């Protein structure tokens, strides 16, 4: 039997944190995770944890990690609409949260409800969140109407006809799409030599986020400091500094810092470094917690469980550009028949069982900085709290740490990663 290829390109792209003026610490927060999104949020979080642990195990400990659980989840969920048999079962097991979501129809319905919430462009560009899904289909190739309809109606994907035999022109078209939806941050996601006449379709999914901190960092206080990559390796990097009331909490010997963005809907969670790691891995304790009790970590990431405390904060500036080839990782998670196993079945795409998934590539970018306008004065209420509190908590992120960027409204993790060495961009 002659096999065709379906190339799946999963693309996520920029966080560019423009940190702007702060007015006050608001106690009014969005309720985390509306009921209809809880199953999707849980499935998203569990998948993100499994993916992180696989990436961590397979890579060097001094390498940064970055990916978007939600974006990868969305792209494979689109593809799952055309899966059958063992391929469908494996899709639901991995991307359905191991029983949280039991049917493709349920997965489709949840994304149909959730995706429209991920389009925000606030006044003054303080919060900018955009997503885009697209299907690039070989001309004269027949895609089943129900598959095409589901991607358009439930995943809001656009359809574009291309000629993959003209691989340079097809690659240019896909790369131009990526450049446009990521505001120029990711220009090249596919090389011409990865396309040929046997390719029938490319699925592409992109996510873009730009936000302003609720509380700014003073650029004049940024100073050089030492970041301990391992217990025997260090690097000199720029550290941002702030002394302010912040949201914090503890979780099984781990201290978590929450830095909200302007509207309190989006929050970046940082797990403070622990000194209990081994010579090889300073994150042993936290990664063990992720492995043994991922639900505890997922449930801890909610502002309603945090309290205000005076914090003296030292956080490195960092920028990460990442490319993750997902084929081997997804197969290790139990997806043998998602790519090229003996029982691969995507007959729901064309009506014939002759499609093989050849590749899944995920590209992402994040940059955390302190740029912005001057802060206004702190309110009297905050000043009165200061005189009543115990000595401030010192949080120094001067060794490897994990971070999560979460949407408090839907409960999904948009981005997560590990900063192992802020002096490296990859």
Secondary structure, 3 states (H helix, E strand, C coil): CCCEEEEEEEEEEEEEECCCCCCCCCCCCCCCCCHHHHHHHHHHHHHHHHHHHHHHHHCCCCCCEEECHHHHHHHHHHHHCCCCHHHHHHHHHHHCCCCCCCCHHHHHHHHHHHHHHCCEECHHHCEEEEEEEEEEEECCCCCCHHHHHHHHHCCCEEEEEECCCCHHHHHHHHHHHHHHHCCCCCCCCCCHHHCCCCEEEEEEEEEEEEECECCCCCHHHCEEEEEECCCCCEEEEEEEEEEEEEEEEEECCEEEEEEEECCCCEEEEEECCCCCCCCCCCCHHHHHHHHHCHHHHHHHCCHHHCEEEEEEEEEECEEEEEEEEHHHHHHHCCCHHHHCCCCCCCHHHHCCCCEEEEEEEEEEEEEECCCCCCCCCCCHHHHHHHCCCCCCEEEEECECEEEEEEECCCCCEEEEEEECCCCCCC
